[in-house]
C-alpha cells in the first residue's frame, strides 16, 4: 500500500514523500521534493500521485467499450 506523506522541513518548507507499507510497517520511502508555496506543494502532490499511479494496473480496458464506434 502506498500513501503520500507531507511534513515540515528544518527550513520551514513542506516536504512530500511517497511511503510504501507492508504489514503495517513502512518499507520504502521516495522523496518527491519540498516547497514553500501552495502552488509548489500542489505540484509536488500531483507528482507524488503520479508515482503511486504508475504502479497500478487498470481493472479493465476502455478499448472494449469503444466497439460501437469502430464498426
Backbone torsions as a table, in degrees:
resi	resn	phi	psi	omega
1	UNK	NA	136.4	179.6
2	UNK	-116.3	147.8	176.0
3	UNK	-148.0	161.7	-179.6
4	UNK	-98.3	132.3	-179.8
5	UNK	-116.7	128.4	173.5
6	UNK	-110.1	142.2	-178.9
7	UNK	-154.1	160.0	176.9
8	UNK	-87.1	135.8	177.6
9	UNK	-93.3	173.7	178.6
10	UNK	-65.2	-24.8	179.3
11	UNK	-93.2	17.5	177.3
12	UNK	66.9	21.5	172.7
13	UNK	-92.5	173.9	175.5
14	UNK	-108.0	122.4	178.0
15	UNK	-93.6	151.1	179.1
16	UNK	-128.6	130.5	178.5
17	UNK	-133.0	154.1	168.8
18	UNK	-106.7	122.4	-178.8
19	UNK	-112.7	141.5	179.1
20	UNK	-114.2	129.1	-179.6
21	UNK	-112.5	143.1	170.6
22	UNK	-136.7	127.2	-179.1
23	UNK	52.8	40.4	175.6
24	UNK	80.5	4.3	-179.3
25	UNK	-121.7	140.6	176.1
26	UNK	-72.7	122.0	-177.2
27	UNK	-109.9	-16.7	-179.1
28	UNK	-153.5	139.6	177.8
29	UNK	-132.0	130.2	177.5
30	UNK	-116.3	117.8	179.5
31	UNK	-80.4	124.0	-179.1
32	UNK	-89.7	-41.0	179.5
33	UNK	156.0	-174.2	177.1
34	UNK	-141.9	151.7	-178.0
35	UNK	-150.7	157.9	179.0
36	UNK	-107.2	-16.7	-179.0
37	UNK	-102.3	157.4	177.9
38	UNK	-62.2	-38.9	179.9
39	UNK	-64.7	-41.2	178.4
40	UNK	-64.9	-40.6	178.9
41	UNK	-65.1	-41.6	178.8
42	UNK	-61.5	-41.2	178.1
43	UNK	-62.8	-41.9	179.8
44	UNK	-65.8	-38.5	178.7
45	UNK	-65.2	-39.2	176.9
46	UNK	-65.5	-40.2	178.3
47	UNK	-65.1	-40.5	178.4
48	UNK	-63.9	-40.7	178.3
49	UNK	-65.3	-36.0	177.5
50	UNK	-65.3	-37.0	177.3
51	UNK	-63.2	-42.6	178.8
52	UNK	-65.8	-44.0	-175.6
53	UNK	-68.4	-26.2	-178.2
54	UNK	-66.7	-21.7	179.5
55	UNK	-88.7	-8.3	-176.5
56	UNK	-84.4	146.9	176.4
57	UNK	-107.8	129.0	-179.9
58	UNK	-64.3	147.2	179.7
59	UNK	-73.8	-29.8	179.2
60	UNK	-152.0	164.0	-179.6
61	UNK	-99.9	133.7	178.3
62	UNK	-72.1	-15.4	178.5
63	UNK	-59.5	-32.1	-179.4
64	UNK	-67.1	-24.6	-177.9
65	UNK	-87.5	-9.0	-179.2
66	UNK	-97.9	17.1	-177.8
67	UNK	-61.9	-36.7	-179.0
68	UNK	-62.3	-37.4	-176.9
69	UNK	-78.3	-19.8	-177.4
70	UNK	-83.7	-19.8	-177.5
71	UNK	-81.7	NA	NA
